Amino acid sequence: MSIGYASVERLPSVIELFMNGPHMATGRLETGNPNLQSETSNNFDITFNYESGDFFAYASFYVNDVDNYITLQDELDGHDDHDDEHGDEHGDDDHDEFANLIHADYVQEDAEFRGYEFEFGRTFRLGSGDLRLSFGRDDVNAEFNDGHNVPRINPARNIYSLSYVENDWVFKLSLKDVEKQDDIGEGETVTDSYQMLNTRLTKTFDISGAGDLKVSIFGSNLLDEAARNHSSFVKKQVPLAGRSYGAKFVYNF
């Protein structure tokens, strides 16, 4: 068992302080706040590790209190003041170009993050190799002091893993079951659940004692899910990659 405590202070970034215009990567018309104060984060965590023979388990729990947490908050009301401001600065033509961007402001408020993660599994002898099965889960809840949710917090995930190692062969298969995120912040929309199935097969070749060559073939999102990352500013416009396959070659000498 291990127990940890940390206190960290972070100054606002230049963007958080002085941003005043379009940020195409986030699809937003962002406005900084030069009056932002530094963040102070106090984190407590406790972790348990257990091993017995072929069985293993891990669990961690944490609470993180953040004073003056800085976030980019989408506006919910009209934008007349910002429209006038950005229109004057960038010109009418530029203003028309950015009219469809979401208006967002850098704000800060005390917040608390609470979460956990755990994994347990077992290794089995199978043929001349080892089969390892495991299950893991992680979850985090984040709220501001007034009770509303911190935006862009990823939902809970369940992760099922299988791996088999025999001599120079390694096979891995994982299923990530990401739950629906409906604990949303102001201006956010619900993100649907999805399952991400990935696999990889790797073979290592000894090149006459001069080095080794690792050859891997892999497949990602084998279920071809239409998955969206809740923490992304542009989740509606840019989903996660669909089904894909590939090969990788690594030579060490």
Kinemage of the C-alpha trace (Angstrom):
@kinemage 1
@onewidth
@group {chain A} dominant
@subgroup {mainchain}
@vectorlist {calphas} color= white
{ca met a 1} P 0.000 0.000 0.000
{ca ser a 2} L 1.243 3.495 -0.775
{ca ile a 3} L -0.203 6.881 0.183
{ca gly a 4} L 0.680 10.105 -1.601
{ca tyr a 5} L -0.002 13.806 -1.221
{ca ala a 6} L 1.027 16.623 -3.552
{ca ser a 7} L 0.408 20.353 -3.725
{ca val a 8} L 1.105 22.050 -7.047
{ca glu a 9} L 0.636 25.610 -8.251
{ca arg a 10} L 0.243 26.518 -11.948
{ca leu a 11} L 0.266 29.976 -13.489
{ca pro a 12} L -2.214 30.747 -16.285
{ca ser a 13} L -0.816 30.297 -19.776
{ca val a 14} L -0.421 33.152 -22.261
{ca ile a 15} L -3.371 31.803 -24.270
{ca glu a 16} L -5.613 31.605 -21.198
{ca leu a 17} L -4.725 35.203 -20.325
{ca phe a 18} L -4.667 36.999 -23.671
{ca met a 19} L -6.351 34.873 -26.358
{ca asn a 20} L -8.780 37.054 -28.308
{ca gly a 21} L -9.884 35.563 -31.598
{ca pro a 22} L -10.576 32.373 -33.576
{ca his a 23} L -8.893 29.120 -32.580
{ca met a 24} L -9.682 26.769 -35.436
{ca ala a 25} L -8.286 23.672 -33.676
{ca thr a 26} L -11.061 23.951 -31.076
{ca gly a 27} L -13.663 25.385 -33.439
{ca arg a 28} L -14.185 28.341 -31.141
{ca leu a 29} L -13.886 32.086 -30.897
{ca glu a 30} L -11.923 32.261 -27.663
{ca thr a 31} L -11.592 35.144 -25.223
{ca gly a 32} L -8.896 35.091 -22.564
{ca asn a 33} L -9.042 36.671 -19.137
{ca pro a 34} L -6.049 38.778 -17.990
{ca asn a 35} L -7.386 38.685 -14.426
{ca leu a 36} L -6.954 34.922 -14.001
{ca gln a 37} L -5.151 33.832 -10.839
{ca ser a 38} L -2.854 30.843 -10.449
{ca glu a 39} L -4.315 27.361 -9.911
{ca thr a 40} L -3.480 25.499 -6.710
{ca ser a 41} L -4.016 21.742 -6.763
{ca asn a 42} L -3.972 19.561 -3.628
{ca asn a 43} L -4.016 15.864 -4.460
{ca phe a 44} L -4.390 12.844 -2.173
{ca asp a 45} L -4.143 9.272 -3.462
{ca ile a 46} L -3.929 5.779 -2.033
{ca thr a 47} L -2.796 2.736 -4.031
{ca phe a 48} L -2.899 -1.004 -3.350
{ca asn a 49} L -0.848 -3.647 -5.202
{ca tyr a 50} L -1.280 -7.384 -4.672
{ca glu a 51} L 0.424 -10.439 -6.175
{ca ser a 52} L 0.030 -14.097 -5.254
{ca gly a 53} L 1.308 -16.794 -7.575
{ca asp a 54} L -0.258 -16.198 -10.975
{ca phe a 55} L -2.848 -13.720 -9.674
{ca phe a 56} L -2.355 -9.942 -9.544
{ca ala a 57} L -4.485 -6.938 -8.605
{ca tyr a 58} L -4.088 -3.169 -8.476
{ca ala a 59} L -6.370 -0.381 -7.237
{ca ser a 60} L -5.928 3.356 -6.834
{ca phe a 61} L -8.222 6.053 -5.453
{ca tyr a 62} L -7.659 9.806 -5.509
{ca val a 63} L -9.185 13.163 -4.621
{ca asn a 64} L -7.886 16.347 -6.208
{ca asp a 65} L -9.058 19.742 -4.896
{ca val a 66} L -8.202 22.579 -7.278
{ca asp a 67} L -8.546 26.203 -6.248
{ca asn a 68} L -9.162 28.565 -9.181
{ca tyr a 69} L -9.382 25.760 -11.760
{ca ile a 70} L -9.080 27.266 -15.261
{ca thr a 71} L -11.277 25.981 -18.075
{ca leu a 72} L -12.628 27.106 -21.431
{ca gln a 73} L -16.369 27.617 -20.959
{ca asp a 74} L -18.741 27.799 -23.939
{ca glu a 75} L -21.159 30.713 -23.827
{ca leu a 76} L -24.866 29.921 -23.607
{ca asp a 77} L -26.366 33.381 -24.190
{ca gly a 78} L -26.135 35.894 -27.008
{ca his a 79} L -22.775 37.188 -28.201
{ca asp a 80} L -23.539 40.791 -29.124
{ca asp a 81} L -20.688 42.224 -27.065
{ca his a 82} L -18.154 39.747 -28.431
{ca asp a 83} L -19.517 40.115 -31.960
{ca asp a 84} L -18.888 43.852 -31.850
{ca glu a 85} L -15.459 43.408 -30.301
{ca his a 86} L -14.208 40.796 -32.759
{ca gly a 87} L -15.883 42.545 -35.685
{ca asp a 88} L -14.019 45.772 -34.938
{ca glu a 89} L -10.689 43.991 -34.469
{ca his a 90} L -10.732 41.649 -37.450
{ca gly a 91} L -12.921 43.560 -39.881
{ca asp a 92} L -16.395 42.754 -41.198
{ca asp a 93} L -15.200 40.140 -43.703
{ca asp a 94} L -13.284 38.218 -41.024
{ca his a 95} L -16.235 38.544 -38.663
{ca asp a 96} L -18.531 36.891 -41.218
{ca glu a 97} L -15.999 34.083 -41.641
{ca phe a 98} L -15.977 33.329 -37.902
{ca ala a 99} L -19.694 33.906 -37.294
{ca asn a 100} L -20.410 30.176 -36.970
{ca leu a 101} L -17.715 29.517 -34.368
{ca ile a 102} L -18.775 28.773 -30.800
{ca his a 103} L -17.963 31.631 -28.431
{ca ala a 104} L -16.016 30.526 -25.368
{ca asp a 105} L -14.339 32.284 -22.437
{ca tyr a 106} L -11.512 31.274 -20.134
{ca val a 107} L -12.946 31.239 -16.611
{ca gln a 108} L -11.935 29.797 -13.265
{ca glu a 109} L -13.701 28.328 -10.281
{ca asp a 110} L -12.846 25.967 -7.442
{ca ala a 111} L -13.333 22.326 -8.473
{ca glu a 112} L -12.932 18.810 -7.109
{ca phe a 113} L -11.899 15.698 -9.037
{ca arg a 114} L -12.619 12.263 -7.544
{ca gly a 115} L -11.724 9.035 -9.259
{ca tyr a 116} L -10.445 5.486 -9.138
{ca glu a 117} L -8.854 2.860 -11.331
{ca phe a 118} L -8.280 -0.837 -10.800
{ca glu a 119} L -7.128 -3.929 -12.654
{ca phe a 120} L -6.971 -7.587 -11.762
{ca gly a 121} L -6.066 -10.702 -13.690
{ca arg a 122} L -4.286 -14.011 -13.831
{ca thr a 123} L -1.608 -15.742 -15.899
{ca phe a 124} L -2.184 -19.296 -17.131
{ca arg a 125} L 0.300 -21.763 -18.587
{ca leu a 126} L -0.961 -22.742 -22.039
{ca gly a 127} L 1.078 -25.040 -24.255
{ca ser a 128} L 4.637 -23.737 -24.187
{ca gly a 129} L 3.576 -20.137 -23.556
{ca asp a 130} L 1.770 -17.911 -21.039
{ca leu a 131} L -1.796 -16.656 -21.396
{ca arg a 132} L -2.620 -13.528 -19.407
{ca leu a 133} L -6.210 -12.360 -18.846
{ca ser a 134} L -7.135 -9.132 -17.099
{ca phe a 135} L -9.988 -6.709 -16.467
{ca gly a 136} L -9.646 -3.050 -15.574
{ca arg a 137} L -11.875 -0.040 -15.013
{ca asp a 138} L -11.345 3.661 -14.453
{ca asp a 139} L -13.737 6.497 -13.685
{ca val a 140} L -13.525 10.149 -12.687
{ca asn a 141} L -16.124 12.634 -11.480
{ca ala a 142} L -15.367 16.350 -11.575
{ca glu a 143} L -17.585 19.133 -10.242
{ca phe a 144} L -17.267 22.811 -9.558
{ca asn a 145} L -18.083 24.067 -6.074
{ca asp a 146} L -21.540 25.251 -7.157
{ca gly a 147} L -22.428 21.669 -8.193
{ca his a 148} L -22.279 21.795 -11.998
{ca asn a 149} L -19.970 19.469 -13.903
{ca val a 150} L -16.517 20.302 -15.212
{ca pro a 151} L -16.693 20.094 -19.047
{ca arg a 152} L -14.920 17.557 -21.259
{ca ile a 153} L -14.404 14.843 -18.631
{ca asn a 154} L -14.057 11.364 -20.122
{ca pro a 155} L -16.618 8.735 -19.040
{ca ala a 156} L -15.941 5.474 -17.232
{ca arg a 157} L -14.157 2.727 -19.187
{ca asn a 158} L -14.012 -1.049 -18.820
{ca ile a 159} L -10.946 -2.664 -20.392
{ca tyr a 160} L -10.712 -6.389 -21.148
{ca ser a 161} L -7.253 -7.633 -22.132
{ca leu a 162} L -5.815 -10.909 -23.400
{ca ser a 163} L -2.188 -11.594 -24.234
{ca tyr a 164} L -0.285 -14.727 -25.157
{ca val a 165} L 3.518 -14.987 -25.195
{ca glu a 166} L 5.381 -17.982 -26.600
{ca asn a 167} L 9.085 -17.757 -27.421
{ca asp a 168} L 9.394 -14.981 -30.019
{ca trp a 169} L 5.646 -14.604 -30.576
{ca val a 170} L 3.407 -12.079 -28.792
{ca phe a 171} L -0.342 -11.821 -29.405
{ca lys a 172} L -2.490 -9.119 -27.782
{ca leu a 173} L -6.217 -8.477 -27.912
{ca ser a 174} L -8.039 -5.721 -26.025
{ca leu a 175} L -11.622 -4.528 -25.831
{ca lys a 176} L -12.226 -1.051 -24.453
{ca asp a 177} L -15.858 -0.545 -23.414
{ca val a 178} L -16.392 3.216 -23.022
{ca glu a 179} L -19.633 4.146 -21.299
{ca lys a 180} L -22.073 6.903 -22.219
{ca gln a 181} L -21.129 10.296 -20.812
{ca asp a 182} L -24.221 12.145 -19.606
{ca asp a 183} L -22.617 13.994 -16.681
{ca ile a 184} L -22.054 16.987 -18.896
{ca gly a 185} L -21.001 20.560 -18.305
{ca glu a 186} L -22.811 23.685 -19.415
{ca gly a 187} L -23.183 23.868 -23.185
{ca glu a 188} L -22.039 20.255 -23.706
{ca thr a 189} L -23.932 17.417 -25.354
{ca val a 190} L -24.153 13.763 -24.335
{ca thr a 191} L -21.582 11.400 -25.886
{ca asp a 192} L -22.756 7.875 -26.730
{ca ser a 193} L -20.980 4.741 -25.551
{ca tyr a 194} L -18.755 2.699 -27.844
{ca gln a 195} L -16.553 -0.400 -27.909
{ca met a 196} L -13.011 -0.301 -29.293
{ca leu a 197} L -11.505 -3.682 -30.245
{ca asn a 198} L -7.776 -3.730 -31.058
{ca thr a 199} L -5.327 -6.550 -31.756
{ca arg a 200} L -1.615 -7.003 -32.483
{ca leu a 201} L 0.640 -9.943 -33.422
{ca thr a 202} L 4.410 -9.542 -33.115
{ca lys a 203} L 7.238 -11.856 -34.149
{ca thr a 204} L 10.907 -11.199 -33.288
{ca phe a 205} L 13.620 -12.464 -35.642
{ca asp a 206} L 17.292 -12.813 -34.725
{ca ile a 207} L 19.354 -11.465 -37.647
{ca ser a 208} L 22.510 -13.637 -37.435
{ca gly a 209} L 23.532 -12.102 -34.121
{ca ala a 210} L 23.762 -8.623 -35.684
{ca gly a 211} L 20.485 -7.442 -34.211
{ca asp a 212} L 16.833 -8.318 -34.052
{ca leu a 213} L 13.891 -7.461 -36.271
{ca lys a 214} L 10.393 -7.099 -34.814
{ca val a 215} L 7.540 -7.466 -37.269
{ca ser a 216} L 4.033 -6.538 -36.121
{ca ile a 217} L 0.673 -6.631 -37.809
{ca phe a 218} L -2.196 -4.875 -36.091
{ca gly a 219} L -5.830 -3.944 -36.415
{ca ser a 220} L -7.596 -1.048 -34.714
{ca asn a 221} L -11.307 -0.471 -34.138
{ca leu a 222} L -12.114 -3.860 -35.640
{ca leu a 223} L -15.822 -3.351 -34.895
{ca asp a 224} L -15.729 -0.168 -37.012
{ca glu a 225} L -17.513 1.817 -34.325
{ca ala a 226} L -18.555 5.424 -34.928
{ca ala a 227} L -16.811 6.549 -31.756
{ca arg a 228} L -16.396 10.063 -30.390
{ca asn a 229} L -14.021 11.331 -27.745
{ca his a 230} L -15.969 13.310 -25.146
{ca ser a 231} L -12.895 15.336 -24.139
{ca ser a 232} L -12.424 16.630 -27.696
{ca phe a 233} L -13.550 20.163 -28.549
{ca val a 234} L -14.498 18.952 -32.031
{ca lys a 235} L -16.030 15.554 -31.256
{ca lys a 236} L -18.976 16.190 -33.598
{ca gln a 237} L -16.788 17.102 -36.560
{ca val a 238} L -13.905 14.667 -35.949
{ca pro a 239} L -14.799 11.153 -34.735
{ca leu a 240} L -12.164 8.619 -33.785
{ca ala a 241} L -10.605 6.624 -36.620
{ca gly a 242} L -12.643 3.793 -38.102
{ca arg a 243} L -11.450 0.237 -38.793
{ca ser a 244} L -7.808 0.150 -39.861
{ca tyr a 245} L -4.998 -2.355 -40.391
{ca gly a 246} L -1.252 -1.956 -40.578
{ca ala a 247} L 2.224 -3.388 -40.234
{ca lys a 248} L 5.243 -2.171 -38.311
{ca phe a 249} L 8.917 -3.109 -38.644
{ca val a 250} L 11.530 -2.298 -35.985
{ca tyr a 251} L 15.186 -3.258 -36.392
{ca asn a 252} L 17.529 -2.988 -33.395
{ca phe a 253} L 21.261 -3.324 -33.899
